[in-house]
Amino acid sequence: MLRIALIQLILFALPFVIYFVYRALLARMRQESRGAFRAWPLQILLIAGGSLTLLGLVVFALNSGEGGDTVYIPAHLENGEVVPGRFVPADEAGELAKKDPKERARSQ
């Protein structure tokens, strides 16, 4: 989860970093050549950062997660020990995946 948040923060901050590097280069060039500096509006940076963030979310959504042929087995008690939840292939899930979790809890 932390990795995902960091990726989104980096994608959002990237246009701002590029802008500030661009502005530093222009300031250096302006000192040397006495040229005019044209500031970009902040709205363009916000739109660019938001667009990159949304693009990152879409790419993450399309490239992550389990395939459609898996079944989630929620955490449950087995012989007095907690077995953590996990994804297993549908053909290996067996009877445990077919049981209703409330019914499974009542039977133990």
C-alpha positions in Angstrom: 0.0 0.0 0.0 2.9 2.4 0.8 4.4 1.6 -2.6 1.2 2.6 -4.3 0.9 5.8 -2.4 4.5 6.8 -3.1 4.0 6.1 -6.8 0.9 8.3 -6.9 2.8 11.1 -5.0 5.7 10.9 -7.4 3.4 11.1 -10.4 1.5 14.0 -8.9 4.8 15.9 -8.0 6.5 15.2 -11.4 5.0 18.2 -13.3 6.0 20.6 -10.4 9.5 19.3 -10.3 9.8 19.6 -14.1 8.5 23.2 -13.9 10.9 24.2 -11.1 13.8 22.8 -13.0 12.6 24.6 -16.1 12.2 27.8 -14.1 15.7 27.5 -12.7 17.1 27.0 -16.2 15.2 30.0 -17.5 16.4 32.2 -14.6 20.0 31.3 -15.4 19.3 32.0 -19.1 17.6 35.3 -18.2 20.6 36.5 -16.2 22.9 35.7 -19.1 20.7 37.0 -22.0 18.3 39.5 -20.3 15.4 37.6 -21.7 11.8 37.7 -20.5 10.4 35.0 -18.3 6.9 33.8 -18.9 5.3 32.1 -15.8 3.0 29.1 -16.4 -0.3 29.1 -14.5 -0.6 26.9 -11.5 -3.8 25.4 -13.0 -1.9 23.7 -15.8 0.4 22.0 -13.2 -2.6 20.8 -11.2 -4.2 19.4 -14.3 -1.0 17.7 -15.4 -0.4 16.2 -11.9 -4.0 15.0 -11.6 -3.9 13.5 -15.1 -0.7 11.6 -14.3 -2.1 10.4 -11.0 -5.3 9.1 -12.7 -3.2 7.5 -15.4 -1.1 5.8 -12.7 -4.3 4.5 -11.0 -5.6 3.1 -14.3 -2.3 1.4 -15.1 -2.2 -0.1 -11.6 -5.8 -1.3 -11.7 -5.2 -3.0 -15.1 -1.9 -4.6 -14.0 -2.6 -5.8 -10.5 -4.9 -8.1 -8.7 -5.6 -11.8 -9.2 -6.9 -13.4 -12.4 -10.5 -14.3 -12.9 -9.9 -18.0 -12.2 -9.0 -17.6 -8.5 -11.2 -17.7 -5.4 -10.5 -15.7 -2.2 -10.5 -17.9 0.9 -11.1 -15.5 3.8 -9.2 -15.9 7.1 -10.6 -18.7 9.2 -9.9 -21.0 12.1 -8.5 -24.4 11.3 -7.7 -26.8 14.2 -7.6 -23.9 16.6 -5.2 -21.8 14.5 -6.0 -18.8 12.4 -5.3 -19.4 8.7 -4.8 -16.1 6.9 -7.0 -15.2 3.9 -5.5 -16.0 0.5 -6.3 -16.4 -3.2 -6.2 -19.9 -4.6 -6.9 -21.3 -8.0 -10.6 -22.2 -8.4 -9.9 -25.9 -9.1 -7.9 -26.2 -5.9 -10.3 -24.2 -3.7 -12.4 -27.3 -2.8 -15.3 -27.4 -0.4 -14.0 -24.6 1.8 -14.6 -22.0 -1.0 -18.1 -23.2 -1.5 -19.2 -22.9 2.1 -20.8 -19.7 3.3 -18.4 -18.0 5.8 -21.1 -17.7 8.4 -22.0 -21.4 8.1 -18.3 -22.2 8.3 -17.9 -20.2 11.5 -21.0 -21.9 13.1 -19.6 -25.4 12.3 -16.3 -24.8 14.2 
